[in-house]
Amino acid sequence: MKNILFFDANCRMGNSVSGPGPDVKALLNEMDYYGVDKALVRHANIANGALSSNREIVNFLKTDVSGRLTGVWCILPSQCDEIPEPDVFFSQMKENRIRALTLSPFEQRYVPCRLTLGKILDAAAERRIPVQLDAFAGKWTELYAFLKEFPDLTCIVNAGNKWGSDRNIRPLLENYPNTRIETAGYWVPEGIYDLAEKYGAERILYGSGFPGYNQGSGMLQLKHSGLNEAGIVKIAGANLEKLLKGAQL
């Protein structure tokens, strides 16, 4: 198999409430060890401070002279004037090497719906800016309700679960064409192959879940998934690169 570009869709950096977390050097060392080329990174402590974690991600990226890391910012409801209007916010993202969004509604005490997030998420959907939805992990009822309100959103849903999540993720792939799933913690025998065969390799992104998991386990699973090389190349990194390049910031 030829050299493949790996772009990790699920990495966290910085200290969290549970203790010290990886910085830029630690993440790049991990990437070098396993052969990961690029990573999409968000802060480990988003739940306790969206604005402060956004600032810290910018500071992290300033120390990444390699340019291999791309940042994620956390959004908040517009009504409290904590983040600027969408056009200004997206311009700030572009200036600071931020290419995707996330949210943490349950810890930050708001209901994730059109009333609270309609202004920024409608603008994000129009501009095809990816939104990571890890906040809904295990909260399938809430995630289904959220996507029903934002059906055109370009979003990334984590597929990982100890017992497998296919009965929950497959309806999303079937009904929401802009939904992608990433594979951190998705250790289902022949699962990646079956998902790619049914819904297309274009709908799947390689993600590690670092630092909760190492980057190598997901790489090994993908390389031995049984998919042809073209499918592996897409999932490993090409899909995420295309998604981020398609965002209109």
Rosetta blueprint (number, residue, H / E / L):
1 M L
2 K L
3 N L
4 I L
5 L L
6 F L
7 F E
8 D E
9 A E
10 N E
11 C E
12 R E
13 M E
14 G L
15 N L
16 S E
17 V L
18 S L
19 G E
20 P L
21 G L
22 P L
23 D L
24 V H
25 K H
26 A H
27 L H
28 L H
29 N H
30 E H
31 M H
32 D H
33 Y H
34 Y H
35 G L
36 V L
37 D L
38 K E
39 A E
40 L E
41 V E
42 R E
43 H E
44 A L
45 N L
46 I H
47 A H
48 N H
49 G L
50 A H
51 L H
52 S H
53 S H
54 N H
55 R H
56 E H
57 I H
58 V H
59 N H
60 F H
61 L H
62 K H
63 T L
64 D L
65 V L
66 S L
67 G L
68 R L
69 L E
70 T E
71 G E
72 V E
73 W E
74 C E
75 I L
76 L L
77 P L
78 S H
79 Q H
80 C H
81 D L
82 E L
83 I L
84 P L
85 E L
86 P H
87 D H
88 V H
89 F H
90 F H
91 S H
92 Q H
93 M H
94 K H
95 E H
96 N L
97 R L
98 I E
99 R E
100 A E
101 L E
102 T E
103 L L
104 S L
105 P L
106 F L
107 E L
108 Q L
109 R L
110 Y L
111 V L
112 P L
113 C L
114 R H
115 L H
116 T H
117 L H
118 G H
119 K H
120 I H
121 L H
122 D H
123 A H
124 A H
125 A H
126 E H
127 R H
128 R L
129 I L
130 P L
131 V E
132 Q E
133 L L
134 D H
135 A H
136 F H
137 A L
138 G L
139 K L
140 W H
141 T H
142 E H
143 L H
144 Y H
145 A H
146 F H
147 L H
148 K H
149 E H
150 F L
151 P L
152 D L
153 L L
154 T L
155 C E
156 I E
157 V E
158 N E
159 A L
160 G L
161 N L
162 K L
163 W L
164 G L
165 S L
166 D H
167 R H
168 N H
169 I H
170 R H
171 P H
172 L H
173 L H
174 E H
175 N H
176 Y L
177 P L
178 N L
179 T E
180 R E
181 I E
182 E E
183 T L
184 A L
185 G L
186 Y L
187 W L
188 V L
189 P L
190 E L
191 G H
192 I H
193 Y H
194 D H
195 L H
196 A H
197 E H
198 K H
199 Y H
200 G L
201 A H
202 E H
203 R H
204 I E
205 L E
206 Y L
207 G L
208 S L
209 G L
210 F E
211 P L
212 G L
213 Y L
214 N L
215 Q H
216 G H
217 S H
218 G H
219 M H
220 L H
221 Q H
222 L H
223 K H
224 H L
225 S L
226 G L
227 L L
228 N L
229 E H
230 A H
231 G H
232 I H
233 V H
234 K H
235 I H
236 A H
237 G H
238 A H
239 N H
240 L H
241 E H
242 K H
243 L H
244 L H
245 K H
246 G L
247 A L
248 Q L
249 L L
